[in-house]
Amino acid sequence: MANNRVKRVVVMVQENHTTDNYFRGLAPYGANVASDWPSQPNPPASDQPHDRHAYYRWLTGEHQATHTQFDTMTAIPFYAYLALSGAFLENHCSGFGTNSTPNHLLIVGGQSPTLRNPSRTLPPPVWDMPSVPGLAADTGIGWACYTSNGNYPAGYYKQLNGSPHLIPESQFVTHAAGGKLPALTYLWHRAPEDEHPTADVTIGMNKIWESVDAVVRSGGWDETVFLLTWDDWGGWDDHVATPNVEHTPDGVQLAYGPRVPLVMFGGAVKPGIDSRWSNHAGIPKTVMQLLGLPKLGVDRVDNDPGLADLIDPALHNPPPPAFGSEFTLPAPPEPARKPRPLPVSPVLTSAPVPPVVLRGGRTLPPPNDVPLTATKP
């Protein structure tokens, strides 16, 4: 059921960082993050391997992911502000253990027919999968996807491809400041504002800050819920082993992928560090809950508990600092809080990844286009 307080949901997707890589500065506040790894220079010098093969080698101990951490309070202080004033989902995970495209698709529609990024030399793929923006359109709720190059990734959906609601991301700030955002808005950025290595991550943080500030300036803060996340692990290390919920036919863990940050914030969002397991399929489910959308027809989304319980209609959190202004973060508690124990896995036994559901009831085979060497379960 829709929450009458929430009039708008904005999903913002950045690139390629784990929770440990970005948020060591939250350790004194009780977050379950490593805090003593080597410091990561900003910008990073290279883009480390982070596809399905690299993930498998990391998962099995054959590959050492990049074991460094950005200085949270120096490189991305506005993200620290959002995490400390909103809900910081410390055990949020990428949907799949692989790289970008499958995880972007999970955030839009909860499933992916591929475990790799499509070819850059061939025409982009188009799949007739259901999507949350399409579900919103079918229900009479306004939507827009502010996309990066080639309408990535929303243009991969036949349901959305060619729609006038796919808008260049460069127009987001103007539209937001003018109060023109619809009830459902997705936002992606181009390099270097997407924070994909080798970008200076402060540039991307500043673009998110400017984008949030535009919503505030329009008077929309109190009625908007923001979900800010990162698509995949990017080849950065993280100290938490995530639950094995789904596996590919070769027996290798697919879901959950490594931890990536998720920050949920807005006028009505309960602040605090939240320790539950969550994953990218929960983002479309939360959108559906908050906007009163019906089922999508994708079990991974429809059966997810979502995060709507983090909304308190009685709350009126103050808006964040104006873009570019000076601000002070709250002092850590004394003594420093200890992190909570990891929650129990949501499943007892990993299940095979299911077929991909298409609109109209047809299906595609389960994603298996990156076969690996493993013992089948």
Secondary structure, 3 states (H helix, E strand, C coil): CCCCCCCEEEEEEECCCCHHHHCHHHHHHCCCCCCCCCECCCCCCCCCCCCHHHHHHHHCCCCCCECCECCHHHHCHHHHHHHHHCEEEEEEECCCCCCHHHHHHHHHHCCCCCCCCCCCCCCCCCECCCCHHHHHHHCCCCEEEEECHHHCCHHHECCCCCCCCEEEHHHHHHHHHCCCCCCEEEEECCCCCCCCCCCCHHHHHHHHHHHHHHHHHCCCHHHEEEEEEECCCCCECCCCCCCCCEECCCCCEEECCCECCEEEEECCECCEEEEEEEECCHHHHHHHHHHCCCCCCCHHHHCCCCCHHHECCCCCCCCCCCCCCCCCCCCCCCCCCCCCCCCCCCCCCCEECCCEECHHHCEECCCCCCCCCCCCC
